[in-house]
Amino acid sequence: MVGALGVWSAVQVELLEDARAQVVRLDTGQACTVERASLPAGVREGDVVVDGRLEPQRTALRMREVARKRALLGVPVPPGLDL
């Protein structure tokens, strides 16, 4: 994928708008805005794109990593407390 930051190998799509998208480079964590047309058809927020192609396995891996980290940061609710 080519964008404002040059050639990328892997990005995660953070936000999709009509004409633009915000992506995060997985190697550096740097976010930038690109033309939505530069992303593969059918891309959704949270998807991982590698060399211009959707990578469902890497997307699933990232989702599991985020879920695991959220679980580690979660605070247990004391018995009897209803949130």
mmCIF file of the N, C-alpha and C atoms, coordinates in Angstrom:
data_MODEL
# 
_entry.id   MODEL 
# 
loop_
_atom_site.group_PDB 
_atom_site.id 
_atom_site.type_symbol 
_atom_site.label_atom_id 
_atom_site.label_alt_id 
_atom_site.label_comp_id 
_atom_site.label_asym_id 
_atom_site.label_entity_id 
_atom_site.label_seq_id 
_atom_site.pdbx_PDB_ins_code 
_atom_site.Cartn_x 
_atom_site.Cartn_y 
_atom_site.Cartn_z 
_atom_site.occupancy 
_atom_site.B_iso_or_equiv 
_atom_site.pdbx_formal_charge 
_atom_site.auth_seq_id 
_atom_site.auth_comp_id 
_atom_site.auth_asym_id 
_atom_site.auth_atom_id 
_atom_site.pdbx_PDB_model_num 
ATOM 1   N N  . MET A 1 1  ? 0.846   -1.165  0.000  1.00 0.00 ? 1  MET A N  1 
ATOM 2   C CA . MET A 1 1  ? 0.000   0.000   0.000  1.00 0.00 ? 1  MET A CA 1 
ATOM 3   C C  . MET A 1 1  ? 0.893   1.230   0.000  1.00 0.00 ? 1  MET A C  1 
ATOM 4   N N  . VAL A 1 2  ? 0.517   2.207   -0.777 1.00 0.00 ? 2  VAL A N  1 
ATOM 5   C CA . VAL A 1 2  ? 1.264   3.454   -0.823 1.00 0.00 ? 2  VAL A CA 1 
ATOM 6   C C  . VAL A 1 2  ? 0.372   4.547   -0.276 1.00 0.00 ? 2  VAL A C  1 
ATOM 7   N N  . GLY A 1 3  ? 0.903   5.352   0.606  1.00 0.00 ? 3  GLY A N  1 
ATOM 8   C CA . GLY A 1 3  ? 0.127   6.426   1.192  1.00 0.00 ? 3  GLY A CA 1 
ATOM 9   C C  . GLY A 1 3  ? 1.007   7.610   1.512  1.00 0.00 ? 3  GLY A C  1 
ATOM 10  N N  . ALA A 1 4  ? 0.520   8.446   2.399  1.00 0.00 ? 4  ALA A N  1 
ATOM 11  C CA . ALA A 1 4  ? 1.234   9.663   2.757  1.00 0.00 ? 4  ALA A CA 1 
ATOM 12  C C  . ALA A 1 4  ? 2.584   9.370   3.392  1.00 0.00 ? 4  ALA A C  1 
ATOM 13  N N  . LEU A 1 5  ? 2.751   8.178   3.937  1.00 0.00 ? 5  LEU A N  1 
ATOM 14  C CA . LEU A 1 5  ? 4.001   7.846   4.612  1.00 0.00 ? 5  LEU A CA 1 
ATOM 15  C C  . LEU A 1 5  ? 4.901   6.953   3.766  1.00 0.00 ? 5  LEU A C  1 
ATOM 16  N N  . GLY A 1 6  ? 4.574   6.764   2.506  1.00 0.00 ? 6  GLY A N  1 
ATOM 17  C CA . GLY A 1 6  ? 5.391   5.921   1.650  1.00 0.00 ? 6  GLY A CA 1 
ATOM 18  C C  . GLY A 1 6  ? 4.798   4.536   1.512  1.00 0.00 ? 6  GLY A C  1 
ATOM 19  N N  . VAL A 1 7  ? 5.637   3.541   1.261  1.00 0.00 ? 7  VAL A N  1 
ATOM 20  C CA . VAL A 1 7  ? 5.169   2.165   1.070  1.00 0.00 ? 7  VAL A CA 1 
ATOM 21  C C  . VAL A 1 7  ? 5.047   1.493   2.428  1.00 0.00 ? 7  VAL A C  1 
ATOM 22  N N  . TRP A 1 8  ? 3.891   0.865   2.667  1.00 0.00 ? 8  TRP A N  1 
ATOM 23  C CA . TRP A 1 8  ? 3.640   0.188   3.943  1.00 0.00 ? 8  TRP A CA 1 
ATOM 24  C C  . TRP A 1 8  ? 3.543   -1.295  3.698  1.00 0.00 ? 8  TRP A C  1 
ATOM 25  N N  . SER A 1 9  ? 3.923   -2.048  4.685  1.00 0.00 ? 9  SER A N  1 
ATOM 26  C CA . SER A 1 9  ? 3.738   -3.484  4.569  1.00 0.00 ? 9  SER A CA 1 
ATOM 27  C C  . SER A 1 9  ? 2.466   -3.923  5.294  1.00 0.00 ? 9  SER A C  1 
ATOM 28  N N  . ALA A 1 10 ? 2.182   -3.379  6.481  1.00 0.00 ? 10 ALA A N  1 
ATOM 29  C CA . ALA A 1 10 ? 1.011   -3.808  7.242  1.00 0.00 ? 10 ALA A CA 1 
ATOM 30  C C  . ALA A 1 10 ? 0.408   -2.628  7.995  1.00 0.00 ? 10 ALA A C  1 
ATOM 31  N N  . VAL A 1 11 ? -0.920  -2.471  7.852  1.00 0.00 ? 11 VAL A N  1 
ATOM 32  C CA . VAL A 1 11 ? -1.644  -1.425  8.574  1.00 0.00 ? 11 VAL A CA 1 
ATOM 33  C C  . VAL A 1 11 ? -2.935  -2.014  9.113  1.00 0.00 ? 11 VAL A C  1 
ATOM 34  N N  . GLN A 1 12 ? -3.441  -1.383  10.172 1.00 0.00 ? 12 GLN A N  1 
ATOM 35  C CA . GLN A 1 12 ? -4.759  -1.724  10.689 1.00 0.00 ? 12 GLN A CA 1 
ATOM 36  C C  . GLN A 1 12 ? -5.670  -0.539  10.428 1.00 0.00 ? 12 GLN A C  1 
ATOM 37  N N  . VAL A 1 13 ? -6.860  -0.820  9.903  1.00 0.00 ? 13 VAL A N  1 
ATOM 38  C CA . VAL A 1 13 ? -7.829  0.227   9.594  1.00 0.00 ? 13 VAL A CA 1 
ATOM 39  C C  . VAL A 1 13 ? -8.520  0.626   10.888 1.00 0.00 ? 13 VAL A C  1 
ATOM 40  N N  . GLU A 1 14 ? -8.432  1.892   11.233 1.00 0.00 ? 14 GLU A N  1 
ATOM 41  C CA . GLU A 1 14 ? -9.041  2.386   12.471 1.00 0.00 ? 14 GLU A CA 1 
ATOM 42  C C  . GLU A 1 14 ? -10.395 3.043   12.229 1.00 0.00 ? 14 GLU A C  1 
ATOM 43  N N  . LEU A 1 15 ? -10.504 3.840   11.174 1.00 0.00 ? 15 LEU A N  1 
ATOM 44  C CA . LEU A 1 15 ? -11.722 4.612   10.938 1.00 0.00 ? 15 LEU A CA 1 
ATOM 45  C C  . LEU A 1 15 ? -11.953 4.724   9.447  1.00 0.00 ? 15 LEU A C  1 
ATOM 46  N N  . LEU A 1 16 ? -13.181 4.427   9.012  1.00 0.00 ? 16 LEU A N  1 
ATOM 47  C CA . LEU A 1 16 ? -13.545 4.567   7.611  1.00 0.00 ? 16 LEU A CA 1 
ATOM 48  C C  . LEU A 1 16 ? -14.552 5.695   7.464  1.00 0.00 ? 16 LEU A C  1 
ATOM 49  N N  . GLU A 1 17 ? -14.292 6.580   6.532  1.00 0.00 ? 17 GLU A N  1 
ATOM 50  C CA . GLU A 1 17 ? -15.230 7.639   6.179  1.00 0.00 ? 17 GLU A CA 1 
ATOM 51  C C  . GLU A 1 17 ? -15.560 7.475   4.703  1.00 0.00 ? 17 GLU A C  1 
ATOM 52  N N  . ASP A 1 18 ? -16.358 8.387   4.158  1.00 0.00 ? 18 ASP A N  1 
ATOM 53  C CA . ASP A 1 18 ? -16.771 8.261   2.757  1.00 0.00 ? 18 ASP A CA 1 
ATOM 54  C C  . ASP A 1 18 ? -15.588 8.205   1.802  1.00 0.00 ? 18 ASP A C  1 
ATOM 55  N N  . ALA A 1 19 ? -14.672 9.156   1.912  1.00 0.00 ? 19 ALA A N  1 
ATOM 56  C CA . ALA A 1 19 ? -13.565 9.240   0.960  1.00 0.00 ? 19 ALA A CA 1 
ATOM 57  C C  . ALA A 1 19 ? -12.205 8.969   1.586  1.00 0.00 ? 19 ALA A C  1 
ATOM 58  N N  . ARG A 1 20 ? -12.108 9.008   2.895  1.00 0.00 ? 20 ARG A N  1 
ATOM 59  C CA . ARG A 1 20 ? -10.821 8.858   3.572  1.00 0.00 ? 20 ARG A CA 1 
ATOM 60  C C  . ARG A 1 20 ? -10.910 7.755   4.618  1.00 0.00 ? 20 ARG A C  1 
ATOM 61  N N  . ALA A 1 21 ? -9.741  7.311   5.065  1.00 0.00 ? 21 ALA A N  1 
ATOM 62  C CA . ALA A 1 21 ? -9.662  6.302   6.129  1.00 0.00 ? 21 ALA A CA 1 
ATOM 63  C C  . ALA A 1 21 ? -8.458  6.604   6.995  1.00 0.00 ? 21 ALA A C  1 
ATOM 64  N N  . GLN A 1 22 ? -8.580  6.335   8.274  1.00 0.00 ? 22 GLN A N  1 
ATOM 65  C CA . GLN A 1 22 ? -7.434  6.451   9.174  1.00 0.00 ? 22 GLN A CA 1 
ATOM 66  C C  . GLN A 1 22 ? -6.894  5.046   9.384  1.00 0.00 ? 22 GLN A C  1 
ATOM 67  N N  . VAL A 1 23 ? -5.581  4.901   9.185  1.00 0.00 ? 23 VAL A N  1 
ATOM 68  C CA . VAL A 1 23 ? -4.921  3.612   9.375  1.00 0.00 ? 23 VAL A CA 1 
ATOM 69  C C  . VAL A 1 23 ? -3.753  3.789   10.326 1.00 0.00 ? 23 VAL A C  1 
ATOM 70  N N  . VAL A 1 24 ? -3.345  2.678   10.957 1.00 0.00 ? 24 VAL A N  1 
ATOM 71  C CA . VAL A 1 24 ? -2.209  2.676   11.877 1.00 0.00 ? 24 VAL A CA 1 
ATOM 72  C C  . VAL A 1 24 ? -1.187  1.674   11.360 1.00 0.00 ? 24 VAL A C  1 
ATOM 73  N N  . ARG A 1 25 ? 0.037   2.131   11.190 1.00 0.00 ? 25 ARG A N  1 
ATOM 74  C CA . ARG A 1 25 ? 1.110   1.235   10.773 1.00 0.00 ? 25 ARG A CA 1 
ATOM 75  C C  . ARG A 1 25 ? 1.418   0.282   11.919 1.00 0.00 ? 25 ARG A C  1 
ATOM 76  N N  . LEU A 1 26 ? 1.397   -1.013  11.656 1.00 0.00 ? 26 LEU A N  1 
ATOM 77  C CA . LEU A 1 26 ? 1.612   -1.991  12.714 1.00 0.00 ? 26 LEU A CA 1 
ATOM 78  C C  . LEU A 1 26 ? 3.059   -2.041  13.176 1.00 0.00 ? 26 LEU A C  1 
ATOM 79  N N  . ASP A 1 27 ? 3.996   -1.648  12.328 1.00 0.00 ? 27 ASP A N  1 
ATOM 80  C CA . ASP A 1 27 ? 5.400   -1.698  12.734 1.00 0.00 ? 27 ASP A CA 1 
ATOM 81  C C  . ASP A 1 27 ? 5.792   -0.534  13.627 1.00 0.00 ? 27 ASP A C  1 
ATOM 82  N N  . THR A 1 28 ? 5.132   0.618   13.481 1.00 0.00 ? 28 THR A N  1 
ATOM 83  C CA . THR A 1 28 ? 5.524   1.795   14.262 1.00 0.00 ? 28 THR A CA 1 
ATOM 84  C C  . THR A 1 28 ? 4.426   2.331   15.169 1.00 0.00 ? 28 THR A C  1 
ATOM 85  N N  . GLY A 1 29 ? 3.165   1.982   14.895 1.00 0.00 ? 29 GLY A N  1 
ATOM 86  C CA . GLY A 1 29 ? 2.050   2.536   15.656 1.00 0.00 ? 29 GLY A CA 1 
ATOM 87  C C  . GLY A 1 29 ? 1.656   3.926   15.201 1.00 0.00 ? 29 GLY A C  1 
ATOM 88  N N  . GLN A 1 30 ? 2.247   4.408   14.127 1.00 0.00 ? 30 GLN A N  1 
ATOM 89  C CA . GLN A 1 30 ? 1.960   5.749   13.617 1.00 0.00 ? 30 GLN A CA 1 
ATOM 90  C C  . GLN A 1 30 ? 0.656   5.727   12.824 1.00 0.00 ? 30 GLN A C  1 
ATOM 91  N N  . ALA A 1 31 ? -0.225  6.684   13.113 1.00 0.00 ? 31 ALA A N  1 
ATOM 92  C CA . ALA A 1 31 ? -1.508  6.783   12.426 1.00 0.00 ? 31 ALA A CA 1 
ATOM 93  C C  . ALA A 1 31 ? -1.444  7.850   11.345 1.00 0.00 ? 31 ALA A C  1 
ATOM 94  N N  . CYS A 1 32 ? -2.191  7.629   10.283 1.00 0.00 ? 32 CYS A N  1 
ATOM 95  C CA . CYS A 1 32 ? -2.294  8.638   9.229  1.00 0.00 ? 32 CYS A CA 1 
ATOM 96  C C  . CYS A 1 32 ? -3.600  8.431   8.480  1.00 0.00 ? 32 CYS A C  1 
ATOM 97  N N  . THR A 1 33 ? -3.910  9.375   7.625  1.00 0.00 ? 33 THR A N  1 
ATOM 98  C CA . THR A 1 33 ? -5.122  9.337   6.819  1.00 0.00 ? 33 THR A CA 1 
ATOM 99  C C  . THR A 1 33 ? -4.743  9.017   5.383  1.00 0.00 ? 33 THR A C  1 
ATOM 100 N N  . VAL A 1 34 ? -5.512  8.121   4.765  1.00 0.00 ? 34 VAL A N  1 
ATOM 101 C CA . VAL A 1 34 ? -5.283  7.738   3.371  1.00 0.00 ? 34 VAL A CA 1 
ATOM 102 C C  . VAL A 1 34 ? -6.605  7.823   2.614  1.00 0.00 ? 34 VAL A C  1 
ATOM 103 N N  . GLU A 1 35 ? -6.522  7.794   1.297  1.00 0.00 ? 35 GLU A N  1 
ATOM 104 C CA . GLU A 1 35 ? -7.722  7.720   0.470  1.00 0.00 ? 35 GLU A CA 1 
ATOM 105 C C  . GLU A 1 35 ? -8.348  6.339   0.660  1.00 0.00 ? 35 GLU A C  1 
ATOM 106 N N  . ARG A 1 36 ? -9.643  6.305   0.867  1.00 0.00 ? 36 ARG A N  1 
ATOM 107 C CA . ARG A 1 36 ? -10.318 5.022   1.073  1.00 0.00 ? 36 ARG A CA 1 
ATOM 108 C C  . ARG A 1 36 ? -10.156 4.117   -0.146 1.00 0.00 ? 36 ARG A C  1 
ATOM 109 N N  . ALA A 1 37 ? -10.077 4.714   -1.324 1.00 0.00 ? 37 ALA A N  1 
ATOM 110 C CA . ALA A 1 37 ? -9.921  3.939   -2.554 1.00 0.00 ? 37 ALA A CA 1 
ATOM 111 C C  . ALA A 1 37 ? -8.597  3.178   -2.595 1.00 0.00 ? 37 ALA A C  1 
ATOM 112 N N  . SER A 1 38 ? -7.623  3.572   -1.773 1.00 0.00 ? 38 SER A N  1 
ATOM 113 C CA . SER A 1 38 ? -6.344  2.864   -1.755 1.00 0.00 ? 38 SER A CA 1 
ATOM 114 C C  . SER A 1 38 ? -6.408  1.575   -0.942 1.00 0.00 ? 38 SER A C  1 
ATOM 115 N N  . LEU A 1 39 ? -7.512  1.356   -0.238 1.00 0.00 ? 39 LEU A N  1 
ATOM 116 C CA . LEU A 1 39 ? -7.712  0.137   0.548  1.00 0.00 ? 39 LEU A CA 1 
ATOM 117 C C  . LEU A 1 39 ? -8.463  -0.891  -0.285 1.00 0.00 ? 39 LEU A C  1 
ATOM 118 N N  . PRO A 1 40 ? -8.314  -2.173  0.031  1.00 0.00 ? 40 PRO A N  1 
ATOM 119 C CA . PRO A 1 40 ? -9.038  -3.201  -0.726 1.00 0.00 ? 40 PRO A CA 1 
ATOM 120 C C  . PRO A 1 40 ? -10.552 -3.075  -0.552 1.00 0.00 ? 40 PRO A C  1 
ATOM 121 N N  . ALA A 1 41 ? -11.281 -3.518  -1.554 1.00 0.00 ? 41 ALA A N  1 
ATOM 122 C CA . ALA A 1 41 ? -12.751 -3.508  -1.483 1.00 0.00 ? 41 ALA A CA 1 
ATOM 123 C C  . ALA A 1 41 ? -13.204 -4.387  -0.326 1.00 0.00 ? 41 ALA A C  1 
ATOM 124 N N  . GLY A 1 42 ? -14.227 -3.947  0.382  1.00 0.00 ? 42 GLY A N  1 
ATOM 125 C CA . GLY A 1 42 ? -14.784 -4.730  1.478  1.00 0.00 ? 42 GLY A CA 1 
ATOM 126 C C  . GLY A 1 42 ? -14.076 -4.582  2.804  1.00 0.00 ? 42 GLY A C  1 
ATOM 127 N N  . VAL A 1 43 ? -13.093 -3.696  2.879  1.00 0.00 ? 43 VAL A N  1 
ATOM 128 C CA . VAL A 1 43 ? -12.355 -3.504  4.128  1.00 0.00 ? 43 VAL A CA 1 
ATOM 129 C C  . VAL A 1 43 ? -13.284 -2.897  5.184  1.00 0.00 ? 43 VAL A C  1 
ATOM 130 N N  . ARG A 1 44 ? -13.085 -3.297  6.448  1.00 0.00 ? 44 ARG A N  1 
ATOM 131 C CA . ARG A 1 44 ? -13.881 -2.775  7.560  1.00 0.00 ? 44 ARG A CA 1 
ATOM 132 C C  . ARG A 1 44 ? -12.945 -2.252  8.632  1.00 0.00 ? 44 ARG A C  1 
ATOM 133 N N  . GLU A 1 45 ? -13.500 -1.468  9.537  1.00 0.00 ? 45 GLU A N  1 
ATOM 134 C CA . GLU A 1 45 ? -12.709 -0.974  10.664 1.00 0.00 ? 45 GLU A CA 1 
ATOM 135 C C  . GLU A 1 45 ? -12.218 -2.163  11.470 1.00 0.00 ? 45 GLU A C  1 
ATOM 136 N N  . GLY A 1 46 ? -10.933 -2.132  11.827 1.00 0.00 ? 46 GLY A N  1 
ATOM 137 C CA . GLY A 1 46 ? -10.325 -3.218  12.584 1.00 0.00 ? 46 GLY A CA 1 
ATOM 138 C C  . GLY A 1 46 ? -9.576  -4.211  11.721 1.00 0.00 ? 46 GLY A C  1 
ATOM 139 N N  . ASP A 1 47 ? -9.812  -4.192  10.405 1.00 0.00 ? 47 ASP A N  1 
ATOM 140 C CA . ASP A 1 47 ? -9.134  -5.137  9.515  1.00 0.00 ? 47 ASP A CA 1 
ATOM 141 C C  . ASP A 1 47 ? -7.655  -4.806  9.393  1.00 0.00 ? 47 ASP A C  1 
ATOM 142 N N  . VAL A 1 48 ? -6.861  -5.846  9.185  1.00 0.00 ? 48 VAL A N  1 
ATOM 143 C CA . VAL A 1 48 ? -5.439  -5.692  8.917  1.00 0.00 ? 48 VAL A CA 1 
ATOM 144 C C  . VAL A 1 48 ? -5.234  -5.865  7.417  1.00 0.00 ? 48 VAL A C  1 
ATOM 145 N N  . VAL A 1 49 ? -4.485  -4.926  6.828  1.00 0.00 ? 49 VAL A N  1 
ATOM 146 C CA . VAL A 1 49 ? -4.178  -4.952  5.400  1.00 0.00 ? 49 VAL A CA 1 
ATOM 147 C C  . VAL A 1 49 ? -2.667  -5.068  5.261  1.00 0.00 ? 49 VAL A C  1 
ATOM 148 N N  . VAL A 1 50 ? -2.229  -6.077  4.508  1.00 0.00 ? 50 VAL A N  1 
ATOM 149 C CA . VAL A 1 50 ? -0.799  -6.296  4.286  1.00 0.00 ? 50 VAL A CA 1 
ATOM 150 C C  . VAL A 1 50 ? -0.551  -6.250  2.782  1.00 0.00 ? 50 VAL A C  1 
ATOM 151 N N  . ASP A 1 51 ? 0.343   -5.381  2.376  1.00 0.00 ? 51 ASP A N  1 
ATOM 152 C CA . ASP A 1 51 ? 0.685   -5.224  0.957  1.00 0.00 ? 51 ASP A CA 1 
ATOM 153 C C  . ASP A 1 51 ? -0.549  -5.088  0.083  1.00 0.00 ? 51 ASP A C  1 
ATOM 154 N N  . GLY A 1 52 ? -1.541  -4.321  0.569  1.00 0.00 ? 52 GLY A N  1 
ATOM 155 C CA . GLY A 1 52 ? -2.738  -4.046  -0.209 1.00 0.00 ? 52 GLY A CA 1 
ATOM 156 C C  . GLY A 1 52 ? -3.780  -5.142  -0.210 1.00 0.00 ? 52 GLY A C  1 
ATOM 157 N N  . ARG A 1 53 ? -3.600  -6.189  0.599  1.00 0.00 ? 53 ARG A N  1 
ATOM 158 C CA . ARG A 1 53 ? -4.565  -7.288  0.667  1.00 0.00 ? 53 ARG A CA 1 
ATOM 159 C C  . ARG A 1 53 ? -5.077  -7.454  2.096  1.00 0.00 ? 53 ARG A C  1 
ATOM 160 N N  . LEU A 1 54 ? -6.359  -7.797  2.204  1.00 0.00 ? 54 LEU A N  1 
ATOM 161 C CA . LEU A 1 54 ? -6.916  -8.106  3.522  1.00 0.00 ? 54 LEU A CA 1 
ATOM 162 C C  . LEU A 1 54 ? -6.252  -9.358  4.064  1.00 0.00 ? 54 LEU A C  1 
ATOM 163 N N  . GLU A 1 55 ? -5.986  -9.357  5.364  1.00 0.00 ? 55 GLU A N  1 
ATOM 164 C CA . GLU A 1 55 ? -5.369  -10.507 6.031  1.00 0.00 ? 55 GLU A CA 1 
ATOM 165 C C  . GLU A 1 55 ? -6.282  -10.961 7.175  1.00 0.00 ? 55 GLU A C  1 
ATOM 166 N N  . PRO A 1 56 ? -7.240  -11.841 6.891  1.00 0.00 ? 56 PRO A N  1 
ATOM 167 C CA . PRO A 1 56 ? -8.186  -12.256 7.927  1.00 0.00 ? 56 PRO A CA 1 
ATOM 168 C C  . PRO A 1 56 ? -7.523  -12.914 9.141  1.00 0.00 ? 56 PRO A C  1 
ATOM 169 N N  . GLN A 1 57 ? -6.444  -13.679 8.918  1.00 0.00 ? 57 GLN A N  1 
ATOM 170 C CA . GLN A 1 57 ? -5.785  -14.337 10.046 1.00 0.00 ? 57 GLN A CA 1 
ATOM 171 C C  . GLN A 1 57 ? -5.137  -13.308 10.971 1.00 0.00 ? 57 GLN A C  1 
ATOM 172 N N  . ARG A 1 58 ? -4.473  -12.309 10.402 1.00 0.00 ? 58 ARG A N  1 
ATOM 173 C CA . ARG A 1 58 ? -3.845  -11.279 11.238 1.00 0.00 ? 58 ARG A CA 1 
ATOM 174 C C  . ARG A 1 58 ? -4.895  -10.415 11.913 1.00 0.00 ? 58 ARG A C  1 
ATOM 175 N N  . THR A 1 59 ? -6.028  -10.184 11.233 1.00 0.00 ? 59 THR A N  1 
ATOM 176 C CA . THR A 1 59 ? -7.127  -9.431  11.849 1.00 0.00 ? 59 THR A CA 1 
ATOM 177 C C  . THR A 1 59 ? -7.637  -10.188 13.070 1.00 0.00 ? 59 THR A C  1 
ATOM 178 N N  . ALA A 1 60 ? -7.857  -11.491 12.929 1.00 0.00 ? 60 ALA A N  1 
ATOM 179 C CA . ALA A 1 60 ? -8.346  -12.310 14.050 1.00 0.00 ? 60 ALA A CA 1 
ATOM 180 C C  . ALA A 1 60 ? -7.334  -12.328 15.192 1.00 0.00 ? 60 ALA A C  1 
ATOM 181 N N  . LEU A 1 61 ? -6.061  -12.418 14.864 1.00 0.00 ? 61 LEU A N  1 
ATOM 182 C CA . LEU A 1 61 ? -5.016  -12.406 15.885 1.00 0.00 ? 61 LEU A CA 1 
ATOM 183 C C  . LEU A 1 61 ? -5.022  -11.094 16.657 1.00 0.00 ? 61 LEU A C  1 
ATOM 184 N N  . ARG A 1 62 ? -5.138  -9.966  15.957 1.00 0.00 ? 62 ARG A N  1 
ATOM 185 C CA . ARG A 1 62 ? -5.177  -8.654  16.624 1.00 0.00 ? 62 ARG A CA 1 
ATOM 186 C C  . ARG A 1 62 ? -6.406  -8.557  17.530 1.00 0.00 ? 62 ARG A C  1 
ATOM 187 N N  . MET A 1 63 ? -7.541  -9.069  17.078 1.00 0.00 ? 63 MET A N  1 
ATOM 188 C CA . MET A 1 63 ? -8.758  -9.011  17.897 1.00 0.00 ? 63 MET A CA 1 
ATOM 189 C C  . MET A 1 63 ? -8.587  -9.830  19.178 1.00 0.00 ? 63 MET A C  1 
ATOM 190 N N  . ARG A 1 64 ? -7.946  -10.999 19.059 1.00 0.00 ? 64 ARG A N  1 
ATOM 191 C CA . ARG A 1 64 ? -7.696  -11.822 20.255 1.00 0.00 ? 64 ARG A CA 1 
ATOM 192 C C  . ARG A 1 64 ? -6.736  -11.121 21.211 1.00 0.00 ? 64 ARG A C  1 
ATOM 193 N N  . GLU A 1 65 ? -5.705  -10.459 20.662 1.00 0.00 ? 65 GLU A N  1 
ATOM 194 C CA . GLU A 1 65 ? -4.753  -9.728  21.506 1.00 0.00 ? 65 GLU A CA 1 
ATOM 195 C C  . GLU A 1 65 ? -5.453  -8.614  22.274 1.00 0.00 ? 65 GLU A C  1 
ATOM 196 N N  . VAL A 1 66 ? -6.314  -7.867  21.595 1.00 0.00 ? 66 VAL A N  1 
ATOM 197 C CA . VAL A 1 66 ? -7.035  -6.769  22.251 1.00 0.00 ? 66 VAL A CA 1 
ATOM 198 C C  . VAL A 1 66 ? -7.964  -7.321  23.327 1.00 0.00 ? 66 VAL A C  1 
ATOM 199 N N  . ALA A 1 67 ? -8.679  -8.401  23.025 1.00 0.00 ? 67 ALA A N  1 
ATOM 200 C CA . ALA A 1 67 ? -9.582  -9.004  24.018 1.00 0.00 ? 67 ALA A CA 1 
ATOM 201 C C  . ALA A 1 67 ? -8.806  -9.480  25.246 1.00 0.00 ? 67 ALA A C  1 
ATOM 202 N N  . ARG A 1 68 ? -7.639  -10.076 25.018 1.00 0.00 ? 68 ARG A N  1 
ATOM 203 C CA . ARG A 1 68 ? -6.818  -10.562 26.134 1.00 0.00 ? 68 ARG A CA 1 
ATOM 204 C C  . ARG A 1 68 ? -6.348  -9.399  27.009 1.00 0.00 ? 68 ARG A C  1 
ATOM 205 N N  . LYS A 1 69 ? -5.897  -8.322  26.381 1.00 0.00 ? 69 LYS A N  1 
ATOM 206 C CA . LYS A 1 69 ? -5.426  -7.159  27.150 1.00 0.00 ? 69 LYS A CA 1 
ATOM 207 C C  . LYS A 1 69 ? -6.565  -6.500  27.906 1.00 0.00 ? 69 LYS A C  1 
ATOM 208 N N  . ARG A 1 70 ? -7.748  -6.419  27.288 1.00 0.00 ? 70 ARG A N  1 
ATOM 209 C CA . ARG A 1 70 ? -8.903  -5.854  27.996 1.00 0.00 ? 70 ARG A CA 1 
ATOM 210 C C  . ARG A 1 70 ? -9.259  -6.699  29.211 1.00 0.00 ? 70 ARG A C  1 
ATOM 211 N N  . ALA A 1 71 ? -9.187  -8.019  29.064 1.00 0.00 ? 71 ALA A N  1 
ATOM 212 C CA . ALA A 1 71 ? -9.497  -8.916  30.186 1.00 0.00 ? 71 ALA A CA 1 
ATOM 213 C C  . ALA A 1 71 ? -8.494  -8.726  31.318 1.00 0.00 ? 71 ALA A C  1 
ATOM 214 N N  . LEU A 1 72 ? -7.230  -8.524  30.977 1.00 0.00 ? 72 LEU A N  1 
ATOM 215 C CA . LEU A 1 72 ? -6.208  -8.301  32.003 1.00 0.00 ? 72 LEU A CA 1 
ATOM 216 C C  . LEU A 1 72 ? -6.418  -6.990  32.746 1.00 0.00 ? 72 LEU A C  1 
ATOM 217 N N  . LEU A 1 73 ? -6.937  -5.989  32.049 1.00 0.00 ? 73 LEU A N  1 
ATOM 218 C CA . LEU A 1 73 ? -7.140  -4.677  32.655 1.00 0.00 ? 73 LEU A CA 1 
ATOM 219 C C  . LEU A 1 73 ? -8.483  -4.555  33.357 1.00 0.00 ? 73 LEU A C  1 
ATOM 220 N N  . GLY A 1 74 ? -9.356  -5.531  33.139 1.00 0.00 ? 74 GLY A N  1 
ATOM 221 C CA . GLY A 1 74 ? -10.689 -5.468  33.722 1.00 0.00 ? 74 GLY A CA 1 
ATOM 222 C C  . GLY A 1 74 ? -10.652 -5.535  35.242 1.00 0.00 ? 74 GLY A C  1 
ATOM 223 N N  . VAL A 1 75 ? -11.604 -4.880  35.858 1.00 0.00 ? 75 VAL A N  1 
ATOM 224 C CA . VAL A 1 75 ? -11.724 -4.883  37.310 1.00 0.00 ? 75 VAL A CA 1 
ATOM 225 C C  . VAL A 1 75 ? -12.937 -5.731  37.669 1.00 0.00 ? 75 VAL A C  1 
ATOM 226 N N  . PRO A 1 76 ? -12.758 -6.758  38.515 1.00 0.00 ? 76 PRO A N  1 
ATOM 227 C CA . PRO A 1 76 ? -13.899 -7.588  38.882 1.00 0.00 ? 76 PRO A CA 1 
ATOM 228 C C  . PRO A 1 76 ? -14.941 -6.789  39.671 1.00 0.00 ? 76 PRO A C  1 
ATOM 229 N N  . VAL A 1 77 ? -16.180 -7.105  39.426 1.00 0.00 ? 77 VAL A N  1 
ATOM 230 C CA . VAL A 1 77 ? -17.285 -6.447  40.124 1.00 0.00 ? 77 VAL A CA 1 
ATOM 231 C C  . VAL A 1 77 ? -17.567 -7.231  41.400 1.00 0.00 ? 77 VAL A C  1 
ATOM 232 N N  . PRO A 1 78 ? -17.592 -6.561  42.544 1.00 0.00 ? 78 PRO A N  1 
ATOM 233 C CA . PRO A 1 78 ? -17.872 -7.254  43.809 1.00 0.00 ? 78 PRO A CA 1 
ATOM 234 C C  . PRO A 1 78 ? -19.277 -7.889  43.796 1.00 0.00 ? 78 PRO A C  1 
ATOM 235 N N  . PRO A 1 79 ? -19.443 -9.009  44.483 1.00 0.00 ? 79 PRO A N  1 
ATOM 236 C CA . PRO A 1 79 ? -20.763 -9.655  44.551 1.00 0.00 ? 79 PRO A CA 1 
ATOM 237 C C  . PRO A 1 79 ? -21.811 -8.682  45.081 1.00 0.00 ? 79 PRO A C  1 
ATOM 238 N N  . GLY A 1 80 ? -22.966 -8.708  44.461 1.00 0.00 ? 80 GLY A N  1 
ATOM 239 C CA . GLY A 1 80 ? -24.067 -7.861  44.903 1.00 0.00 ? 80 GLY A CA 1 
ATOM 240 C C  . GLY A 1 80 ? -24.090 -6.483  44.273 1.00 0.00 ? 80 GLY A C  1 
ATOM 241 N N  . LEU A 1 81 ? -23.021 -6.094  43.594 1.00 0.00 ? 81 LEU A N  1 
ATOM 242 C CA . LEU A 1 81 ? -22.988 -4.783  42.939 1.00 0.00 ? 81 LEU A CA 1 
ATOM 243 C C  . LEU A 1 81 ? -23.449 -4.954  41.498 1.00 0.00 ? 81 LEU A C  1 
ATOM 244 N N  . ASP A 1 82 ? -24.481 -4.217  41.151 1.00 0.00 ? 82 ASP A N  1 
ATOM 245 C CA . ASP A 1 82 ? -25.031 -4.303  39.796 1.00 0.00 ? 82 ASP A CA 1 
ATOM 246 C C  . ASP A 1 82 ? -24.684 -3.033  39.046 1.00 0.00 ? 82 ASP A C  1 
ATOM 247 N N  . LEU A 1 83 ? -23.967 -3.195  37.947 1.00 0.00 ? 83 LEU A N  1 
ATOM 248 C CA . LEU A 1 83 ? -23.581 -2.011  37.161 1.00 0.00 ? 83 LEU A CA 1 
ATOM 249 C C  . LEU A 1 83 ? -24.562 -1.755  36.092 1.00 0.00 ? 83 LEU A C  1 
# 
